[in-house]
Amino acid sequence: MGKAPTKPVSGMRDHLPAAALTRREAFRRVEAAFAAHGFVPLETPAMERLSTLLGKYGEEGDQLIYRVLHRGERLARALGREPVEPGDLSELGLRYDLTVPLARVTAEYRAQLPPVFRRYQIQSVWRADRAQRGRFREFTQCDADIVGSSSLVADAEALVVLHAALAALGFSDFTILLNHRELLRALIAASGIPAQSEQETLVVLDKMGKIGREAVASELGGLAAVGPDRARRLLELVPGAAEDRDGDLDRLRDLGRALPEGPGRSAASDLVELFDALDGALGEAAPVRFAPSLARGLSYYTGPIFEVVAAGGAGSLAGGGRYDGLVGMFSGRATPAVGFSLGMERILMLLEEGGAFSAEGSAPQAMLCPLPGIAIRDTLRVARTLRAAGVRLDVQVDSLKLGKQLGRAAAAGVRFALILGEQELDGDCCTVRNLESGEQRSVPLADVPATLQS
């Protein structure tokens, strides 16, 4: 019989215990930060109707949705048609993100939810993307959103909890980049680019930080509805990055004055106000900057948009913004919303590479190693006593000589071996051996938790 393949599917991963513990600790810290800011959890199904998913992520995003085939006779009937269209084969798809499911839930359960709904969600999503380092086909998204308020306070609060979540993970050197979709739309219109080419223009403009101003000018100029002249006018209107926060605010005020009365000018004013609000929320040294070319590729954004970048070129840690029209696509009524998604896979990769992140609070602290001849009853009685006292304890289940038991304990990654022999049983104690230093001493069972902590 041939050997079955054992590697996971390309773009998907197995998480062995050390990695799984680190991931759970990271999610625990993020969840605690969300809860501390008044957010509550939500869970949604892995599959959604294609009618729910399609048309929300732009043409490129629609191509990356995993479609779930019909089954049995229904699939056979679909395959018998000439020609077979993709829509004949499937009406369901795997979750592409967590924002569209949130919009659907908000529309479905509006009467059961508070007027302003603060939700967080940590679940897997799937994208039929090209697998590469840091980019996977199955990954965990970690979102927080505020639905039901158009106030800039909601935008500021979303950024405050984002800052708190990254701080809880140990990040300190990062920058929150801010822009506004209405400001970008006004600049595109002022450059003469037709409204129907706005989305493809935004997608190219958003590449500025990756490929540079000249490459963006060339790519924009190559778009049929834009051309070199309109591309040049747009880039003349989109300023480069300022040297400091004061420069950011000056440029925003200048843009507001240069634009005609309307949404673009209001957007510039909103960003100035948002900067001021974040100074109050995070302190005047808040790591927030105006990013004139930041566009965020998804088509549903309508207001302030933001992205978090780590120092040293480590890439984006999070992104989000205001999307006041998305929930209304399901409910038929205007429902404002703002939120973000943490790039947890990249974050976890950075934490692993940095080596400073510890999941010790989740892993077993010790392994109980009974010497040969110790009754199973006595072994499990001592284990019960230690676990009841709060010790995260593994128990050696095979009858082995002590040397092999210590080897297994070290291989399992625990720091302490708790040796249990006849002498220890008689004295209601165990021998605590530090597997890193080799030091050991006899400790009463009641004192073991404190000994392990110290």
URDAHU-V799461 format. One record per pair of residues at least 24 apart in sequence whose C-alpha atoms are under 10 Angstrom apart, sorted by sequence separation. I is the first residue (numbers start at 1). GAP is how many residues later the second one is. D is the distance in Angstrom with one decimal. If there is no record, write none. Layout:
I|GAP|D / I|GAP|D
This chain:
67|24|7.6 / 68|24|5.4 / 69|24|8.6 / 98|24|8.5 / 119|24|8.1 / 120|24|4.2 / 121|24|8.9 / 201|24|9.4 / 248|24|9.0 / 249|24|9.8 / 296|24|7.8 / 299|24|9.2 / 300|24|8.1 / 301|24|8.0 / 302|24|9.3 / 317|24|8.8 / 318|24|4.3 / 319|24|7.8 / 393|24|9.8 / 394|24|9.9 / 410|24|10.0 / 416|24|9.3 / 418|24|9.4 / 67|25|6.0 / 68|25|5.2 / 98|25|7.9 / 119|25|5.7 / 120|25|6.4 / 200|25|9.7 / 201|25|8.1 / 296|25|8.6 / 298|25|10.0 / 300|25|6.9 / 301|25|8.4 / 317|25|6.1 / 318|25|5.1 / 366|25|7.8 / 367|25|8.8 / 368|25|7.0 / 369|25|9.1 / 370|25|8.5 / 374|25|9.4 / 393|25|9.5 / 410|25|6.6 / 418|25|9.5 / 66|26|8.7 / 67|26|4.2 / 68|26|7.2 / 97|26|9.2 / 98|26|8.8 / 118|26|7.3 / 119|26|5.5 / 120|26|9.0 / 197|26|8.8 / 200|26|9.8 / 205|26|10.0 / 249|26|8.3 / 300|26|6.2 / 316|26|9.1 / 317|26|5.1 / 318|26|8.2 / 365|26|6.8 / 366|26|6.8 / 367|26|5.7 / 368|26|6.2 / 369|26|6.7 / 370|26|7.3 / 372|26|9.6 / 373|26|8.6 / 409|26|8.2 / 410|26|8.6 / 65|27|9.9 / 66|27|5.5 / 67|27|6.5 / 97|27|8.4 / 98|27|7.5 / 118|27|5.8 / 119|27|6.6 / 197|27|9.1 / 198|27|9.6 / 213|27|8.9 / 248|27|9.6 / 249|27|9.8 / 299|27|9.8 / 300|27|10.0 / 316|27|7.3 / 317|27|7.5 / 364|27|8.1 / 365|27|5.3 / 366|27|5.2 / 367|27|4.5 / 368|27|4.8 / 369|27|5.5 / 370|27|8.9 / 372|27|6.1 / 406|27|9.2 / 65|28|6.6 / 66|28|5.5 / 67|28|9.7 / 95|28|9.6 / 96|28|9.0 / 97|28|5.7 / 117|28|8.0 / 118|28|4.5 / 119|28|8.2 / 197|28|6.5 / 198|28|9.6 / 315|28|9.9 / 317|28|9.1 / 318|28|9.4 / 364|28|4.8 / 365|28|6.1 / 366|28|6.2 / 367|28|5.3 / 368|28|6.0 / 369|28|8.6 / 370|28|9.4 / 371|28|7.8 / 372|28|6.7 / 407|28|9.3 / 65|29|6.8 / 66|29|8.1 / 95|29|8.0 / 96|29|5.4 / 97|29|7.7 / 117|29|5.6 / 118|29|6.5 / 196|29|8.7 / 197|29|7.7 / 205|29|9.7 / 317|29|6.8 / 318|29|9.0 / 363|29|7.3 / 364|29|5.4 / 365|29|8.0 / 366|29|8.5 / 367|29|6.6 / 368|29|9.2 / 369|29|9.5 / 370|29|8.0 / 371|29|7.6 / 372|29|6.7 / 406|29|7.9 / 65|30|7.7 / 66|30|8.0 / 94|30|9.7 / 95|30|5.2 / 96|30|5.4 / 97|30|8.7 / 116|30|6.7 / 117|30|5.1 / 118|30|9.0 / 195|30|9.8 / 201|30|9.1 / 205|30|9.0 / 245|30|9.1 / 274|30|9.0 / 316|30|8.0 / 317|30|6.2 / 362|30|8.2 / 363|30|9.0 / 364|30|6.3 / 369|30|9.3 / 370|30|8.7 / 371|30|6.9 / 372|30|8.2 / 418|30|9.1 / 65|31|6.1 / 94|31|7.3 / 95|31|6.0 / 96|31|5.9 / 116|31|5.6 / 117|31|6.4 / 194|31|7.1 / 315|31|8.2 / 316|31|8.9 / 317|31|10.0 / 361|31|9.2 / 363|31|9.7 / 369|31|9.0 / 370|31|9.2 / 371|31|6.4 / 64|32|8.0 / 65|32|9.8 / 94|32|6.2 / 95|32|8.2 / 96|32|9.2 / 115|32|8.1 / 116|32|4.6 / 117|32|8.8 / 193|32|7.0 / 194|32|7.9 / 208|32|9.9 / 271|32|9.7 / 314|32|8.7 / 315|32|9.6 / 369|32|9.5 / 370|32|8.1 / 93|33|9.4 / 94|33|8.2 / 114|33|9.3 / 115|33|5.9 / 116|33|6.2 / 192|33|9.8 / 193|33|5.8 / 201|33|9.9 / 205|33|9.6 / 270|33|9.3 / 271|33|7.3 / 305|33|9.0 / 306|33|9.7 / 307|33|8.8 / 314|33|9.4 / 317|33|9.7 / 369|33|7.3 / 62|34|9.1 / 113|34|10.0 / 114|34|8.6 / 115|34|8.3 / 192|34|8.3 / 193|34|9.0 / 270|34|8.2 / 271|34|9.9 / 302|34|9.6 / 303|34|9.8 / 304|34|8.6 / 305|34|9.3 / 306|34|8.4 / 307|34|9.6 / 308|34|9.0 / 371|34|9.0 / 61|35|8.5 / 191|35|9.4 / 302|35|9.7 / 303|35|8.7 / 305|35|9.2 / 307|35|9.7 / 308|35|9.6 / 315|35|10.0 / 369|35|10.0 / 370|35|8.7 / 118|36|9.7 / 193|36|10.0 / 267|36|7.6 / 268|36|9.7 / 301|36|9.8 / 302|36|9.6 / 314|36|7.8 / 369|36|6.4 / 416|36|7.6 / 50|37|9.1 / 192|37|9.4 / 193|37|6.4 / 267|37|7.8 / 301|37|9.0 / 310|37|9.6 / 368|37|9.2 / 369|37|7.7 / 415|37|9.0 / 116|38|9.5 / 188|38|10.0 / 191|38|9.0 / 192|38|6.3 / 193|38|8.4 / 252|38|8.1 / 367|38|9.0 / 368|38|9.8 / 382|38|8.9 / 52|39|9.9 / 53|39|9.0 / 54|39|9.4 / 57|39|8.9 / 191|39|5.8 / 192|39|9.3 / 251|39|8.8 / 367|39|8.8 / 369|39|9.8 / 50|40|8.0 / 51|40|7.6 / 52|40|9.0 / 53|40|7.6 / 57|40|9.4 / 118|40|9.5 / 190|40|9.5 / 191|40|7.7 / 193|40|9.5 / 245|40|9.6 / 248|40|9.7 / 249|40|9.1 / 252|40|9.1 / 263|40|9.9 / 310|40|9.7 / 369|40|8.5 / 49|41|9.3 / 50|41|5.4 / 51|41|8.2 / 52|41|9.2 / 53|41|9.0 / 96|41|10.0 / 102|41|10.0 / 106|41|8.1 / 191|41|8.5 / 192|41|8.2 / 193|41|8.4 / 245|41|9.7 / 248|41|6.7 / 249|41|7.9 / 251|41|9.3 / 367|41|9.1 / 368|41|8.8 / 379|41|7.7 / 49|42|5.9 / 50|42|5.0 / 51|42|9.3 / 53|42|7.9 / 54|42|9.9 / 96|42|9.6 / 97|42|10.0 / 98|42|9.9 / 106|42|9.4 / 188|42|8.9 / 191|42|5.3 / 192|42|8.3 / 245|42|9.2 / 247|42|9.6 / 248|42|5.5 / 367|42|6.1 / 378|42|9.4 / 379|42|9.6 / 48|43|8.8 / 49|43|4.5 / 50|43|5.6 / 52|43|9.9 / 53|43|7.6 / 56|43|9.8 / 57|43|9.3 / 97|43|9.4 / 98|43|7.3 / 102|43|8.8 / 188|43|9.3 / 190|43|8.5 / 191|43|5.1 / 245|43|7.8 / 246|43|9.7 / 247|43|9.1 / 248|43|8.4 / 366|43|7.9 / 367|43|9.3 / 382|43|8.7 / 48|44|5.7 / 49|44|6.2 / 50|44|8.7 / 53|44|9.2 / 56|44|7.5 / 97|44|7.4 / 98|44|8.3 / 99|44|7.9 / 103|44|8.8 / 190|44|7.7 / 191|44|8.8 / 244|44|9.9 / 245|44|6.2 / 248|44|9.3 / 366|44|9.9 / 47|45|6.5 / 48|45|5.5 / 49|45|8.7 / 50|45|9.6 / 96|45|9.9 / 97|45|9.7 / 98|45|7.1 / 99|45|9.2 / 102|45|9.2 / 188|45|9.0 / 189|45|8.9 / 191|45|8.9 / 244|45|7.9 / 245|45|7.8 / 367|45|8.9 / 47|46|5.5 / 48|46|6.3 / 49|46|9.4 / 54|46|10.0 / 97|46|9.3 / 98|46|9.5 / 99|46|8.4 / 187|46|9.3 / 188|46|6.2 / 191|46|7.7 / 243|46|9.8 / 244|46|9.4 / 366|46|9.7 / 367|46|9.8 / 374|46|7.8 / 379|46|9.3 / 382|46|8.8 / 46|47|8.4 / 47|47|4.5 / 48|47|6.3 / 53|47|7.0 / 187|47|6.6 / 188|47|9.4 / 190|47|8.4 / 242|47|8.7 / 366|47|9.1 / 367|47|6.9 / 370|47|10.0 / 374|47|6.6 / 375|47|9.9 / 378|47|8.0 / 382|47|9.1 / 46|48|5.7 / 47|48|5.6 / 48|48|9.2 / 52|48|7.6 / 53|48|8.5 / 187|48|9.2 / 241|48|8.8 / 242|48|8.0 / 364|48|9.1 / 365|48|9.0 / 366|48|5.4 / 367|48|8.5 / 368|48|8.7 / 369|48|6.5 / 370|48|8.2 / 371|48|7.2 / 372|48|9.5 / 373|48|8.3 / 374|48|7.0 / 382|48|9.2 / 45|49|8.8 / 46|49|5.5 / 47|49|9.3 / 52|49|8.1 / 187|49|9.7 / 188|49|8.7 / 241|49|7.5 / 242|49|8.8 / 363|49|10.0 / 364|49|8.4 / 365|49|5.7 / 366|49|6.1 / 367|49|6.5 / 368|49|6.0 / 369|49|5.8 / 370|49|5.9 / 371|49|6.0 / 372|49|8.0 / 373|49|8.5 / 45|50|7.9 / 46|50|9.2 / 184|50|9.7 / 187|50|6.5 / 188|50|9.3 / 240|50|9.9 / 241|50|6.5 / 242|50|9.5 / 363|50|8.6 / 364|50|6.2 / 365|50|6.3 / 366|50|4.6 / 367|50|5.0 / 368|50|4.7 / 369|50|4.8 / 370|50|4.6 / 371|50|5.3 / 372|50|9.7 / 44|51|9.2 / 52|51|9.7 / 53|51|10.0 / 187|51|7.4 / 240|51|8.2 / 241|51|7.1 / 363|51|7.8 / 364|51|8.6 / 365|51|6.6 / 366|51|5.5 / 367|51|6.0 / 368|51|6.2 / 369|51|6.0 / 370|51|6.2 / 371|51|8.2 / 374|51|8.9 / 46|52|9.9 / 48|52|9.6 / 52|52|7.7 / 239|52|9.0 / 240|52|6.9 / 241|52|8.9 / 364|52|9.4 / 365|52|8.9 / 366|52|6.7 / 367|52|8.5 / 368|52|7.2 / 369|52|8.7 / 370|52|9.3 / 48|53|7.8 / 184|53|9.8 / 238|53|9.7 / 239|53|6.3 / 240|53|8.1 / 44|54|8.4 / 47|54|9.7 / 184|54|8.4 / 238|54|6.0 / 239|54|8.1 / 360|54|9.5 / 370|54|10.0 / 43|55|9.3 / 46|55|9.7 / 183|55|10.0 / 237|55|9.6 / 238|55|6.8 / 42|56|9.9 / 45|56|8.5 / 48|56|9.7 / 389|56|9.3 / 44|57|6.8 / 389|57|7.9 / 391|57|8.2 / 392|57|9.4 / 43|58|9.2 / 44|58|8.1 / 235|58|9.1 / 389|58|9.5 / 390|58|9.9 / 391|58|6.0 / 43|59|9.1 / 386|59|7.0 / 389|59|8.8 / 390|59|6.9 / 391|59|9.5 / 42|60|8.4 / 44|60|9.8 / 65|60|9.9 / 66|60|6.9 / 370|60|9.6 / 385|60|7.9 / 386|60|7.9 / 389|60|6.9 / 390|60|10.0 / 44|61|8.2 / 65|61|7.3 / 66|61|6.4 / 67|61|9.5 / 369|61|9.6 / 385|61|8.6 / 386|61|9.7 / 389|61|9.9 / 391|61|8.4 / 43|62|9.8 / 64|62|8.5 / 65|62|5.6 / 66|62|6.0 / 368|62|9.0 / 369|62|9.6 / 383|62|10.0 / 386|62|7.6 / 387|62|9.3 / 391|62|9.6 / 42|63|9.4 / 64|63|5.2 / 65|63|6.1 / 66|63|9.7 / 368|63|9.8 / 382|63|8.1 / 386|63|7.6 / 63|64|9.0 / 64|64|4.5 / 65|64|8.9 / 368|64|9.4 / 62|65|9.6 / 63|65|7.8 / 64|65|6.0 / 367|65|9.9 / 61|66|8.6 / 62|66|9.9 / 63|66|9.0 / 64|66|9.5 / 366|66|9.1 / 61|67|9.4 / 366|67|9.4 / 61|68|9.5 / 187|68|9.2 / 366|68|9.4 / 183|69|9.7 / 190|69|8.2 / 366|69|9.7 / 190|70|9.4 / 66|71|9.6 / 183|72|8.7 / 187|72|8.1 / 64|73|9.4 / 179|73|9.8 / 183|73|8.8 / 186|73|7.6 / 186|74|8.9 / 189|75|9.9 / 42|76|9.8 / 43|76|9.9 / 183|76|9.1 / 186|76|8.7 / 40|77|8.5 / 41|77|8.7 / 42|77|6.4 / 43|77|8.9 / 44|77|8.7 / 46|77|8.7 / 186|77|7.4 / 187|77|7.7 / 39|78|8.1 / 40|78|6.3 / 41|78|5.6 / 42|78|6.2 / 43|78|6.3 / 44|78|10.0 / 45|78|9.5 / 46|78|7.8 / 47|78|9.7 / 185|78|8.8 / 186|78|5.0 / 38|79|9.7 / 39|79|4.7 / 40|79|4.8 / 41|79|5.0 / 42|79|5.3 / 43|79|7.8 / 44|79|8.4 / 46|79|7.6 / 183|79|9.9 / 185|79|7.2 / 186|79|8.2 / 38|80|6.9 / 39|80|5.0 / 40|80|5.9 / 41|80|5.7 / 42|80|8.2 / 43|80|7.5 / 46|80|9.0 / 182|80|9.5 / 183|80|7.3 / 184|80|7.5 / 213|80|9.7 / 37|81|9.0 / 38|81|8.5 / 39|81|6.0 / 40|81|8.5 / 41|81|8.3 / 42|81|9.5 / 182|81|6.0 / 183|81|4.4 / 186|81|9.3 / 38|82|9.8 / 39|82|9.6 / 181|82|9.8 / 182|82|5.3 / 183|82|7.1 / 209|82|9.5 / 35|83|9.8 / 181|83|8.7 / 182|83|8.6 / 183|83|8.2 / 184|83|9.1 / 34|84|9.3 / 35|84|9.4 / 180|84|8.7 / 182|84|8.4 / 183|84|5.5 / 184|84|9.9 / 208|84|9.7 / 209|84|8.0 / 365|84|9.6 / 34|85|8.7 / 35|85|8.6 / 182|85|6.0 / 183|85|6.4 / 208|85|6.4 / 209|85|8.3 / 34|86|7.0 / 181|86|8.1 / 182|86|8.7 / 183|86|9.8 / 206|86|9.5 / 207|86|8.1 / 208|86|7.9 / 366|86|8.3 / 34|87|9.9 / 180|87|6.3 / 183|87|10.0 / 205|87|9.5 / 206|87|5.8 / 207|87|8.2 / 208|87|9.7 / 365|87|7.5 / 179|88|8.9 / 180|88|7.6 / 183|88|9.6 / 205|88|5.9 / 206|88|5.2 / 207|88|8.7 / 365|88|9.1 / 31|89|8.1 / 179|89|8.7 / 204|89|9.5 / 205|89|7.3 / 206|89|4.9 / 207|89|9.5 / 30|90|9.9 / 31|90|9.0 / 180|90|8.6 / 205|90|6.8 / 206|90|6.4 / 207|90|9.6 / 31|91|8.5 / 180|91|7.3 / 202|91|8.6 / 203|91|9.6 / 204|91|8.9 / 205|91|9.3 / 206|91|7.1 / 30|92|9.6 / 179|92|7.3 / 202|92|8.6 / 203|92|7.0 / 205|92|9.4 / 178|93|7.8 / 202|93|5.7 / 203|93|7.5 / 204|93|8.8 / 201|94|9.5 / 202|94|7.8 / 203|94|5.3 / 27|95|7.9 / 202|95|6.8 / 203|95|8.5 / 178|96|9.3 / 199|96|9.6 / 201|96|9.9 / 202|96|9.4 / 203|96|9.4 / 178|97|9.0 / 200|97|8.9 / 202|97|9.2 / 199|98|8.0 / 199|99|8.8 / 200|99|9.8 / 199|100|6.9 / 198|101|9.9 / 41|102|9.9 / 42|102|9.9 / 41|103|9.1 / 40|104|9.1 / 39|105|7.5 / 40|105|10.0 / 210|105|9.8 / 39|106|8.3 / 39|107|8.5 / 184|108|8.1 / 34|109|9.5 / 183|109|9.0 / 184|109|8.1 / 34|110|7.5 / 176|110|8.7 / 177|110|8.6 / 178|110|7.1 / 179|110|8.9 / 180|110|9.5 / 184|110|8.9 / 185|110|9.9 / 31|111|9.0 / 175|111|8.6 / 176|111|6.0 / 177|111|5.9 / 178|111|6.0 / 179|111|6.1 / 180|111|9.3 / 184|111|7.5 / 30|112|8.5 / 175|112|4.9 / 176|112|4.6 / 177|112|5.0 / 178|112|4.9 / 179|112|5.7 / 180|112|8.6 / 27|113|10.0 / 30|113|10.0 / 31|113|9.8 / 174|113|6.9 / 175|113|5.8 / 176|113|6.2 / 177|113|5.7 / 178|113|5.5 / 179|113|6.1 / 180|113|9.8 / 181|113|9.0 / 12|114|9.5 / 173|114|8.4 / 174|114|9.1 / 175|114|7.1 / 176|114|8.6 / 177|114|5.5 / 178|114|8.0 / 179|114|7.8 / 180|114|8.4 / 181|114|6.8 / 11|115|9.8 / 27|115|8.3 / 159|115|10.0 / 172|115|9.5 / 176|115|9.2 / 177|115|9.1 / 178|115|9.6 / 179|115|6.1 / 180|115|7.9 / 181|115|8.7 / 11|116|9.4 / 178|116|7.4 / 179|116|7.4 / 180|116|9.9 / 11|117|8.9 / 23|117|10.0 / 156|117|9.8 / 177|117|7.7 / 178|117|9.5 / 179|117|9.4 / 185|117|9.7 / 11|118|8.3 / 152|118|7.6 / 156|118|6.6 / 160|118|7.6 / 164|118|9.6 / 11|119|7.7 / 12|119|8.5 / 152|119|9.2 / 155|119|7.8 / 156|119|8.8 / 159|119|8.1 / 163|119|8.5 / 181|119|10.0 / 182|119|9.4 / 184|119|9.8 / 10|120|9.1 / 11|120|4.8 / 37|120|8.5 / 153|120|9.9 / 156|120|9.7 / 157|120|9.4 / 181|120|6.8 / 182|120|6.7 / 183|120|8.5 / 10|121|6.8 / 11|121|7.4 / 37|121|9.4 / 152|121|8.1 / 153|121|8.2 / 156|121|6.6 / 157|121|8.7 / 160|121|6.9 / 180|121|9.1 / 181|121|5.6 / 182|121|6.0 / 183|121|9.0 / 10|122|9.4 / 11|122|9.3 / 39|122|9.3 / 152|122|6.8 / 155|122|9.7 / 156|122|6.3 / 159|122|9.4 / 160|122|7.2 / 180|122|7.9 / 181|122|5.1 / 182|122|8.1 / 11|123|9.7 / 12|123|9.7 / 13|123|8.5 / 37|123|8.7 / 38|123|9.6 / 155|123|9.7 / 159|123|9.5 / 163|123|9.5 / 180|123|5.2 / 181|123|6.3 / 182|123|10.0 / 11|124|7.5 / 12|124|6.2 / 13|124|9.3 / 34|124|9.9 / 37|124|6.5 / 153|124|7.7 / 156|124|9.9 / 157|124|8.4 / 163|124|9.2 / 179|124|8.4 / 180|124|4.1 / 181|124|6.8 / 11|125|4.5 / 12|125|5.9 / 13|125|8.0 / 36|125|8.7 / 152|125|8.5 / 153|125|9.5 / 156|125|8.0 / 179|125|5.7 / 180|125|5.5 / 10|126|8.3 / 11|126|4.7 / 12|126|5.4 / 13|126|8.9 / 35|126|9.5 / 156|126|9.9 / 178|126|7.0 / 179|126|5.3 / 180|126|8.3 / 10|127|7.8 / 11|127|6.6 / 12|127|7.7 / 34|127|6.4 / 37|127|9.0 / 178|127|5.9 / 179|127|6.3 / 9|128|9.2 / 10|128|9.6 / 11|128|9.0 / 33|128|6.9 / 34|128|8.5 / 36|128|9.4 / 177|128|8.3 / 178|128|4.5 / 179|128|9.0 / 9|129|9.8 / 33|129|8.7 / 159|129|9.8 / 177|129|5.3 / 178|129|6.8 / 33|130|9.4 / 34|130|8.2 / 176|130|6.7 / 177|130|5.2 / 178|130|8.9 / 30|131|9.4 / 33|131|6.1 / 34|131|7.1 / 176|131|5.8 / 177|131|6.0 / 30|132|9.2 / 32|132|9.8 / 33|132|5.4 / 175|132|8.3 / 176|132|4.5 / 177|132|7.6 / 32|133|8.3 / 33|133|9.0 / 175|133|5.6 / 176|133|6.7 / 30|134|8.3 / 31|134|8.1 / 33|134|9.1 / 174|134|6.8 / 175|134|5.5 / 176|134|9.1 / 29|135|9.9 / 30|135|5.1 / 33|135|7.0 / 174|135|5.7 / 175|135|6.5 / 29|136|7.3 / 30|136|7.7 / 32|136|8.7 / 33|136|9.7 / 173|136|9.0 / 174|136|4.3 / 175|136|7.6 / 29|137|9.3 / 30|137|9.2 / 31|137|9.8 / 173|137|6.4 / 174|137|5.5 / 27|138|9.6 / 29|138|9.5 / 30|138|6.7 / 172|138|8.8 / 173|138|5.8 / 174|138|9.3 / 26|139|9.6 / 29|139|6.0 / 30|139|7.2 / 171|139|8.3 / 172|139|9.3 / 173|139|9.1 / 26|140|10.0 / 28|140|9.7 / 29|140|6.7 / 171|140|9.8 / 174|140|9.8 / 176|140|9.8 / 181|140|9.1 / 28|141|9.7 / 29|141|9.9 / 58|141|8.3 / 59|141|9.9 / 175|141|9.7 / 176|141|9.6 / 178|141|10.0 / 180|141|8.6 / 181|141|8.9 / 26|142|8.6 / 27|142|9.1 / 58|142|9.4 / 166|142|9.7 / 174|142|9.5 / 175|142|9.7 / 176|142|9.0 / 177|142|9.1 / 178|142|9.9 / 179|142|9.1 / 180|142|8.9 / 181|142|9.9 / 26|143|6.5 / 174|143|8.7 / 176|143|9.0 / 178|143|9.1 / 25|144|9.2 / 26|144|9.9 / 163|145|9.2 / 162|146|9.1 / 159|147|8.6 / 155|148|9.5 / 159|148|9.9 / 155|149|7.6 / 159|149|9.9 / 155|150|9.2 / 155|151|9.9 / 166|151|8.6 / 152|152|9.1 / 166|152|9.3 / 150|153|9.8 / 162|156|8.2 / 162|157|9.4 / 159|160|10.0 / 159|161|9.3 / 158|162|9.2 / 159|162|9.4 / 158|163|8.8 / 158|164|9.9 / 155|166|7.7 / 155|167|7.4 / 154|168|9.5 / 152|170|9.9 / 150|172|8.8 / 150|173|9.9 / 150|174|7.9 / 143|175|9.5 / 145|175|9.3 / 147|175|9.7 / 149|175|9.2 / 142|176|9.4 / 143|176|9.7 / 144|176|9.5 / 145|176|9.4 / 146|176|9.4 / 147|176|9.5 / 148|176|9.1 / 166|176|8.8 / 171|176|9.4 / 143|177|9.2 / 145|177|9.4 / 147|177|8.9 / 162|177|9.3 / 165|177|8.9 / 162|178|7.8 / 169|178|8.8 / 148|179|9.7 / 159|179|9.8 / 161|179|9.9 / 162|179|8.9 / 169|179|9.4 / 171|179|9.9 / 147|180|8.8 / 158|180|7.2 / 159|180|8.4 / 162|180|8.0 / 171|180|9.0 / 157|181|9.6 / 158|181|6.0 / 159|181|8.4 / 166|181|9.1 / 170|181|8.5 / 154|182|10.0 / 155|182|8.9 / 156|182|9.7 / 157|182|9.4 / 158|182|7.4 / 169|182|8.3 / 154|183|8.4 / 155|183|6.2 / 154|184|7.1 / 155|184|7.7 / 150|185|8.5 / 151|185|9.0 / 154|185|8.9 / 148|186|9.2 / 149|186|7.7 / 150|186|5.4 / 151|186|9.7 / 152|186|9.6 / 170|186|8.4 / 148|187|5.7 / 149|187|5.5 / 150|187|7.0 / 151|187|9.9 / 170|187|7.5 / 147|188|7.2 / 148|188|5.2 / 149|188|6.4 / 150|188|8.4 / 169|188|7.8 / 147|189|6.0 / 148|189|5.9 / 149|189|8.4 / 146|190|8.6 / 147|190|4.2 / 148|190|8.9 / 146|191|5.7 / 147|191|6.5 / 145|192|7.1 / 146|192|5.5 / 147|192|8.4 / 145|193|5.6 / 146|193|6.1 / 144|194|8.7 / 145|194|3.8 / 146|194|9.6 / 144|195|5.6 / 145|195|6.4 / 143|196|7.2 / 144|196|5.8 / 145|196|8.8 / 143|197|5.6 / 144|197|6.7 / 142|198|8.4 / 143|198|4.3 / 144|198|8.7 / 142|199|5.5 / 143|199|6.3 / 100|200|9.8 / 141|200|6.5 / 142|200|5.3 / 143|200|9.3 / 141|201|6.6 / 142|201|7.4 / 143|201|9.9 / 140|202|9.3 / 141|202|6.8 / 142|202|6.8 / 140|203|8.4 / 141|203|6.5 / 142|203|9.9 / 139|204|9.4 / 140|204|6.7 / 141|204|8.3 / 139|205|8.3 / 140|205|7.1 / 139|206|6.9 / 134|209|9.8 / 136|209|8.5 / 135|210|8.0 / 134|211|6.7 / 135|211|8.2 / 134|212|5.8 / 133|213|9.4 / 134|213|9.5 / 134|214|9.7 / 134|215|7.5 / 133|216|9.8 / 134|216|9.9 / 118|219|9.8 / 120|219|9.4 / 122|219|9.6 / 103|220|10.0 / 107|220|6.5 / 116|220|9.6 / 117|220|9.2 / 118|220|9.8 / 119|220|9.3 / 120|220|9.7 / 121|220|9.4 / 122|220|9.7 / 106|221|7.0 / 107|221|7.7 / 110|221|8.8 / 116|221|9.2 / 118|221|9.4 / 120|221|9.6 / 103|222|9.7 / 104|222|9.0 / 105|222|8.9 / 106|222|9.6 / 107|222|8.9 / 108|222|8.2 / 109|222|10.0 / 122|222|9.8 / 103|223|6.5 / 104|223|6.8 / 107|223|5.9 / 108|223|7.5 / 99|224|9.6 / 102|224|9.7 / 103|224|4.5 / 104|224|9.3 / 106|224|8.7 / 107|224|4.7 / 102|225|8.1 / 103|225|8.0 / 104|225|8.8 / 105|225|9.1 / 106|225|8.1 / 107|225|8.4 / 100|226|7.6 / 101|226|9.6 / 103|226|8.4 / 104|226|6.0 / 105|226|9.7 / 107|226|8.9 / 99|227|8.9 / 100|227|8.0 / 103|227|7.1 / 104|227|7.9 / 99|228|9.4 / 103|228|8.6 / 107|228|9.0 / 106|229|9.1 / 100|230|9.6 / 103|232|9.2 / 103|234|9.0 / 61|236|9.5 / 60|237|9.8 / 61|237|8.2 / 60|238|9.6 / 61|238|9.8 / 58|239|8.1 / 59|239|9.8 / 99|239|9.9 / 57|240|8.3 / 58|240|6.3 / 59|240|9.5 / 99|240|8.5 / 57|241|5.3 / 58|241|5.8 / 99|241|8.7 / 56|242|7.7 / 57|242|5.9 / 58|242|8.6 / 98|242|9.9 / 99|242|8.8 / 56|243|6.8 / 57|243|7.3 / 98|243|8.5 / 55|244|8.9 / 56|244|6.5 / 97|244|9.1 / 55|245|9.5 / 56|270|8.0 / 56|273|9.6 / 52|277|9.5 / 52|278|8.4 / 30|312|9.5 / 27|317|8.7 / 26|318|8.7 / 23|321|8.9 / 26|321|9.2 / 27|321|9.9 / 23|322|9.2 / 26|322|7.8 / 23|325|7.0 / 26|325|9.3 / 22|326|8.1 / 23|328|9.9 / 19|329|9.2 / 22|329|9.0 / 22|330|8.5 / 26|331|8.7 / 25|332|9.3 / 26|332|9.2 / 19|333|8.8 / 25|333|8.1 / 26|333|8.1 / 25|334|5.7 / 22|335|7.9 / 24|335|8.1 / 25|335|8.7 / 22|336|7.0 / 23|336|8.3 / 25|336|7.8 / 21|337|9.2 / 22|337|5.1 / 25|337|7.0 / 21|338|6.0 / 22|338|8.6 / 24|338|8.2 / 25|338|9.8 / 20|339|9.4 / 21|339|8.3 / 22|339|9.8 / 19|340|9.2 / 21|340|9.1 / 22|340|8.4 / 18|341|8.3 / 21|341|6.4 / 22|341|9.3 / 18|342|9.8 / 21|342|6.8 / 18|345|8.3 / 17|346|8.9 / 18|394|9.7 / 17|395|9.7 / 18|395|8.8
